[in-house]
Amino acid sequence: MTELQTRAKQHLMLHFSDMTLAPEDIPVLVRGDGCHIYDDLGNRYIDGLSGLYCTNLGHSHGEEIGAAAAAQMATLPFTTNWTTAHPPSIDLAEKLAALAPPGLERTFFTSGGSEAVESAYKLARQYHQANGEPERRKVIARRDAYHGTSLGALSFTGIPVCRTAFEPPAIATRHVSSTNAYRHPQGGEEAAFTRALLDEIEQVIEFERPETIAMMIAEPVQNAGGSLVPPAGYWEGLREICDRNGILLVSDEVICAFGRIGEWFGAQRLGSEPDMITFAKGLTGAHFSMGGLLMHERVAEPFLTGKADYLHGITFGGHPVGASIALKAIEIMEREEVLANVRANEPRALELLEGLKDIPIVGDVRGLGHFFAIECVKDQATREPLTDEEAGWLLKDVLSDRLFENGMICRLDDRAEPFVQIAPPLVAGIDLFEEIAEILRDGLTHAAERLEAGVPA
Ligand SMILES: Cc1ncc(COP(=O)(O)O)c(C=O)c1O
């Protein structure tokens, strides 16, 4: 065990981690290069999840981005966006308005994604109050979706294991079906599937009474549950239902914005028209912790005309160093044509992953951009799911170790249907996907053989 290991185990409380894992080693990652990261023993890994869907530029732009940060630190290391403004946040907000879908002209900056989600909710509440509808307090979100862990955002998160210990939720939220076509009874026929999903939402709204609902929140491609792409017509349907019922529609793009699914914003890829977009992660390519909330001018209106003041603020929201970093990261994305790279890679990447379907535990393969998942099953023909016990063992004890030994970090998740998720940096070439597919072939084949032999007692 290295000395870093010892100190990590002594002093760190890891996020969402089983801290009884010792004496197994905690990977201590010390250095990055392109789409790879290195541990303290010199082992190299593919950054197959872009950190947590955020190292979108990989690990080789630190010096250039660092120079932008250093220049801002030398000029004005900090001032707030509380009643004052400064050039980096003004420039960044203007740039985001230029990149965002039409009408989304204004940004409230935060330090991360959960804060962005809570900012959307508070804005929605005050928007409705200003328009004489103070009863609109409830939220519609989707099962299995992750919207953050702070108590407000956690109310929208639809993953029982994240929520249960903290119930009752701070904000009354009704969860509706995710867009997992592979598991939905109507999933085989796209139009019927869309209709069934939208009908379910309508029924929930009717039951709860439309005049009590403030907003609906959904990701363009839902992460948790495994890169769930919506069926055609889904977002158009959400827009229509929300308009008809006076509900604000929030596109949570903490993952999907800044190129993850091939456009600046996920809404552009899907052609959707949300009232608000939450973002974080990829904004700075993970060179700084920063997020925000883009709002449509019609949602900002009560706050611009004196009907309300937004009663919300975060010390480091709009941090000048963070904003300078974000501007530089966006400049690099434009210069290196990162969005075009993602769009060019997508079809072949999907084909490579689809090519794994000859392995008995590979069920569904899905995703967009650089954001893919493979849902694992017990029986391909019947789609019989793995039991919780089988899924936990197979993913955590068998597959995870094997992929890691073979030099890849990605996500293995069994909180809903078990899946393996691949989301490499947006600067990756197709050769990296080829390497990933080979490592997955080895790992999934090994896992299928172990499953065939039976779960150890
Ligand atoms: C869709 C979505 N919303 C919100 C969050 C919360 O973001 P953060 O962890 O920065 O608070 C996440 C984090 O993964 C996310 O994926």
The ligand as an SDF file (V2000), in Angstrom:
LIG
                    3D

 16 16  0  0  0  0  0  0  0  0999 V2000
  -28.4710   15.4380  -14.6490 C   0  0  0  0  0  0  0  0  0  0  0  0
  -27.7760   15.8730  -13.4090 C   0  0  0  0  0  0  0  0  0  0  0  0
  -28.2940   16.8680  -12.6680 N   0  0  0  0  0  0  0  0  0  0  0  0
  -27.6850   17.3080  -11.5500 C   0  0  0  0  0  0  0  0  0  0  0  0
  -26.5220   16.7390  -11.0980 C   0  0  0  0  0  0  0  0  0  0  0  0
  -25.8640   17.2460   -9.8490 C   0  0  0  0  0  0  0  0  0  0  0  0
  -24.6860   17.8870  -10.1720 O   0  0  0  0  0  0  0  0  0  0  0  0
  -23.5360   18.1330   -9.0580 P   0  0  0  0  0  0  0  0  0  0  0  0
  -22.9820   16.7980   -8.7210 O   0  0  0  0  0  0  0  0  0  0  0  0
  -22.5730   19.0320   -9.7520 O   0  0  0  0  0  0  0  0  0  0  0  0
  -24.2080   18.8040   -7.9080 O   0  0  0  0  0  0  0  0  0  0  0  0
  -25.9410   15.7060  -11.8290 C   0  0  0  0  0  0  0  0  0  0  0  0
  -24.6910   15.0750  -11.3820 C   0  0  0  0  0  0  0  0  0  0  0  0
  -24.2380   14.0850  -11.9060 O   0  0  0  0  0  0  0  0  0  0  0  0
  -26.5810   15.2480  -13.0100 C   0  0  0  0  0  0  0  0  0  0  0  0
  -26.0790   14.2470  -13.7420 O   0  0  0  0  0  0  0  0  0  0  0  0
  1  2  1  0
  2  3  1  0
  2 15  2  0
  3  4  2  0
  4  5  1  0
  5  6  1  0
  5 12  2  0
  6  7  1  0
  7  8  1  0
  8  9  2  0
  8 10  1  0
  8 11  1  0
 12 13  1  0
 12 15  1  0
 13 14  2  0
 15 16  1  0
M  END
$$$$
